[in-house]
Amino acid sequence: MDVIMGALNWYAALPSSVMVMIGIFLVGLLLARLKVGEALRCSIYVAGALVAMSTMVGMFSGAATPILMQVVEATGLKLDIIDLGLGSAYSSVLFPLSFYAILLVVGLAVNALMIVLKLTDTFDVDVFNYSVWALASSYVWAITGSVPLAIVAYIINEVVVLKLADITAPAIQDAYGLDGVSIPHGNAVIFAPVGMAVNWVIEKIPALAKIDWSTDKIEERFGGLISPSMIGFVMGIVLGIAGGQNVGQTLLLGVTVAAFMIVFPRVENVLVEGITPVADGMREICAKKFNRELNIGLDAAILIGMPDVMATGILVTPVVLLLAFVLPGNRVLPMADLAIAAPFLISCCMPYCKKNIFRGFIAGVIVMIITLYVCTATAGWYTQCAAMNGLPFDSISTTLGIGSSWVAWAIGQVFAIFA
């Protein structure tokens, strides 16, 4: 048993891209029936694309975060719950859980069982993101002190996210050409209903329904003068000016965001090239043997660099600071996750908003309002769990990127009855 637990802990510590590479290789070999060389090539392409995407997200975050921090200081926001970012969740709240390796086994087993019972069409190969489902476990463990109840909370969170991944897969595939892919990410996909609701309401209001700020429409109307790269450049310039940067730094931010808009879709093509043979093979085999098709579950990071998602996210980001200041009852000071939270959390809304930046902006504001209130409500649990792991924070803390899960909050509220 010690050997098995050691192996699981070793696997749990692997970088996300490595986990995905292993997962894609095994799926390609065992489920898609690809030859070893082809399965390896596909796994390397997908993992390589994810590394490139992660690098680009880091590039944007590294350029934008210091500027946004200056904006935070300039506004004089004085709130007592600090956004420490995604890193704090992984290093102090999720991975250090003494039973985390058990959660990985449970997660894989539940996903497999749901596929067998035809309760889901998603096979989540991004095992790294199983950690996001563990947020509910962390909360329930902090509330009740019970590991069994924490495991039950994990299963509930996983089931909800997998079902949402199934529901949203067709829209995401149609919008971005990601055939055979779904997004069972425990934070991004849970906000897709906001996009559905916003789009439904706007469609009922003729004046608003006519507003089309999609990147395709903008480029079509203004020609080469207005393209996704130009939109990114202008938004970066505006962000730099708002942050009080000098001319050089402002132009650098503009070029950085433009680079994101230019390069990300090309990296996306590499991911599609790698995932397509695996997805096609898996669906063909499953269709023959089980009379059904399965989707490969991947991280929402594959969406945030899409021009419509990133453009909308950048527009929403400054509004988050205003919301933090004016929302009654909010106690969260957006900091570490401020640059990337909005694009990430609204990514699964955009297909339902028809990739329309206007509709996405409205959905994004609603998503960030929910995020601030959820993070305020769960910060005590989040901070307590870190302390129980022996890694206490210096203040009451949260993370906009992961602590925003209203599903984990709802599960915590239910299990508080057992406290």
N, C-alpha and C positions, 0 to 999 in steps of 0.2 A: 504493500500500500504506500509506503514511504517513497518507493521508486516512482510509482504512478503519480503521486502528488508532486514529486520533484519535477517530473517531466511536464506536468500540466503547468506548474509555476514557471518553468523555463519557456514554455510555449506562450504563456500569458505575457511574458516580458518581451517578446519579439516585437519589433516595429510593425506598425499597421501594414505597410506595403509588403513586408516579408510574409505576414500572415495571409494576406490576399494572394500573393504569388503561390504559396503552398496550396491554398484553397482552390484557386483556379486550376492549378496543375492536376490536383486530385480529381476535381470535377471533370476536367477535360479527358482525363485518362479513364476514369471509372464510369462516369455517367454519359459523357458525350462520345465515348469510344474512339477518341483521337489517338493517333500514334504518339509514341513518347516524344519524339522530336517536335511534332506540331503542338502538343499539349504544353511542352516546355516553352516554345516560342510564344504561344498565346499568354502564358502566365508572366513571362518576362515583359511583354508589351504592356499588359494591364498594370503590372507593378511599376514599370518604368513611367507610365503615364501618371500614375498616382503620385510617384515621387516628384515628377515635374509639377503637377498641380499643387502639391504641398509646398514646394519651393516657391511657386508663384504667389500662393496665399501668404506665405511668410514674407515675401518681398513687399507685397501690398501692405500687410499689417505692420511690418517694420518701418515703412515709409510714413504711413498714416497715423499710427498710434502716438508717436511723440507730439505730432501737431495737435491731435485731438486732446491729448493730456494738457497742452497749453491752453486749449479752449476751456477745458474743465476748470483749470486754475483761474482763468480770466473771469469765468462766470461766478466764481466764489461759492460754488455749491458746497454745502456743509451737510452731509448725510452720513449716518453712522454704520451703514452696511457697505463694505468695500468689495467691489468686483475684482477678484484676484485672477480671473482668467481660467481658461481650460486646464492649464498646467496644474493649478491648485487642486482641481478635481481628480486628475489622474494620479498625482503624487501624494495626496493627503487623504482623499476620501474614498476613491474607488479601488485602485490597485492594492493598497495596503490592507484591505479587508482580509481578515484571517481565513475567511471561507470563500475568497474570490475564485480559487481554482475549482471549487465545487460548482460555482455558478456557471463557469464555462461548460462543464460537462452537462449540467442541467439545461443550459441554453441550446446546445447542440442536440441533445436528446429530445427536447420539446419541439424544436424546429423539425427534426426528422419524423417525430410522431405525428405532428400536424400535417406533414406532407403525405404520410402513409394514410392517414384518416381523411385526406382531402379537405382539410380545414384551412390550408394555405397553399398558394402556388409559388411561394417565395422560398428559395434556399439561400440563406444569408451566409455568403462565404467570407465576409469581412468580420472575422471573429473579434478583431480589436474593438469594434463598435458594440460588441455584446456588453462592454463595460458601461455603456450609456444606460442600458436596462438596469444595471446594478445600482443606479441612483435610488430607485425605489427601495431596493434592499438596504442601502445605507440609511435611508430615512426610517424605515421600519425597525431596523436594528437599533438606531439611536432612540426611537420612541419606546420600544418594548424590551429591548435587550435580548430578544429571541432570534436565534439563527434560523430555526425552522420557519417562523413567520416571515423572516427576511427572504428566504428562498421562495416562499409562496408569492410574496410581493414581486419578486423578480419574474416569476412565471407569468403573472397577470400582466405586468408591463410588456413582456415579450409578446404575448398573444395579441394585445391591443395594437402594438406597433406592426406586427406581421400582417394583421388584417388591414390596417391602413395602407401598408405597402402594396397589398393586393389591389385595393380599391383605387389607389392613385397610379398604379403602373401604366394602364393604358394611356392616360393623359400625358404622363411624363415621356413615354415612348413616342407618342405622336408629336409632341412639341419639340423634342430634341433629337429624334432619330435614334434613340437608344433601345433598339429592339432586343427583347429578352432580358431587360434590366428593370429592377424595381429598387426603391429606396427605403429599406427598413431601418432608417436611422432614427433613434429615439427622441430626437429633438426637432429636426426639420419636418419630418412627415406628419407629426402630430398637429402642425399648424395648417396643413392643407385645407381642413374644413373652413378656416377663415377665408382663404382664397375662394372657395366654392361659394360661401355666403356673400362675400363682397360682389363677386361677379353676378350672382343671382339678383341682388338688389339693384345693381347698376343697369342690368338688362331691363329692369322694370321702369327705369327713368330715361325716356328717350333722349333728353338733352345730354345726359352723362354717357349714355350708350354710344353716342356718336363720336365721343372723344377717343382718338386713336393715337397713342404715343408709343406704339411698338417701334422697335429699332428698324424693322424692315420698312414700315410705313414712312418713318422719318427719312430714311435713306432714299426711298423712292421719290419722295416729294422734293427733297433738296439736292438730290444727286450726290456726286462724290464729295461735295462740300461737307455734308453731314453724314458720317458713318459711325459705326460703333467705336472705332478708334478715336474719332474726333470728339464724340460724346464723352468718352473717357478722359481725353485730354482736357476738355473744358471743365469737367467736374473736378478733376485734380487741381486745376488752377483755382477754381472757386474755393475748394477746401483749403488750399494753401493760403489764399488771401484771408479767409475766415480765421485761420490759425495764426495770422500775423507773421507769416514767413517772408524772408527776403526774396528778391526776384529769382535768384538761382535755385533756392529750395522749392519755391512755388512751381517753377518750370520743371524741376526734377520730379515733383509729385505728379504733375500733369503727364509727363512722359511715362512714368511708372504705371499709372492707371491705363494709359493708352496701350502700353505694352501688354498689360493684362488682357485687354480687349482683343488685341491682335493675335497673341500667341495661344491663349487658352483654347479657342476653338480648334486650333491645329493639333494641340495636345489631345484634345477630345477625340480627334480622328484616329490617333494612335490607339487610344483606349478602345474605341469601337472596332478597330482592325483586330485587336487582340481578343476582345470579348465575343465578337460575332461567330467565329467557328465553334467556340465552346457553347454559346447559347443555342445556335442552330442545331448542333449535334445533340445537346441535351434535350431540346424540345422534340427532335425527331425520334429519339429513343423512347422518351416518355410517351409520346403520342402513339407509338407502336405497341409498347408494352402495357401502358397504363391508361391509354386513351385520354391523355391530358397534356398540357404544356406547363413547364416550370420557368420561373424567372430567376435570374441570378441577382441576389441582393448586394448592393454596393453602397458606399458612403455618399452622403449628400454633397460632399466636396466636389463630386463630378459635375455638379450643377452651378456652383456659385460663380464660376467664371463666365457663364453664359452672358452675353452682352445685356440682355434684359434684366437678368438677376442682379448683376453687379451694378448696373446703372441705377436700378431701383434701390438697392441696398445703400449706395452712396448718398442718394437723396434722403433716405430715411434716417441715416446715422446722426446728422446734426439735430434732428427732431427728438432723438432719444434724450439728449441733454436737456432740451426744453421740457420734455415730459417728466424727467427726473425732478425738475425744479417745481413744476406746477401741479403734478398729480397729488391729490390729497391722500395721505397715508403711505406714500412711497418713502422708503428709507434707503434705497440703493443708490450708491454713487457709481455710475458707469465708468470703468477705467480700462482694465486690461483687455477685455473682450469687445470694447466699444467699436473698434475698426471693422471687425469681421462678423459680429453677432447678427446684424441686420441682414446682410446678404445670405448668411447661412440659414437663418430661421425662416426667411421668406421664400427660400428656393423652391419648395414644393407647392407654394401658392401660385407661382407665376404661370404654370401651364393652365390653371383654371382661370387666371386673369387674362388669358389669351396673349401672354407675353407683352401685355400693355402696361407701360410704365405708370400711367395714370392710375389704373386700377390697382396695380401692384403697390403703389405708394400708399393708397388708402388701406389696403390689406396690411402693409408693413407697419403702419402706425398702430393699427389695432393689435397686431402681433406683439409689438414692443410694449404696448400698454399692459397686455397680459403678462409679458415677460417680467416687467418691473414689479408687478403685484405678486406674481408667483415667487420671484426671488426674495421679495420682502417677507412673504409668508413662510418660506422654507429655510431662511438663513440660519435660524436657530438650530434646526436639525442638521444642516450642512456643517455648521461650526462644531456642534456637539460630536458628530461622527468623526471629524478629524481629531478631536481630543481623545475619543475612545480608541482611535488607531495609534495613539501616542504621538500625534503630530499636530499639536494645537496651533491654531492661528493666533496672531497677536490682537485680533479684533473680530467682531462679528463679520462674517465673510460670505461670499457667494460667487457665482460665475454666471454671467449672462448667457454664455454659450450652452452650458449643460444644466445649470440650475433653473433654467426656464421651463423645464418639463412640467406642464400642468397635469400630465398623467401621473408622474411620480408624486406630485403634491396631492392629487385626489386619492391615490392609494394610501399615502401617509395619513390622510384625514380619516379614512375608513379604519385603518389599523390602530389609530390612536384610541379607539374604543377599547382595545385590549391592554392599553398601557396601565 
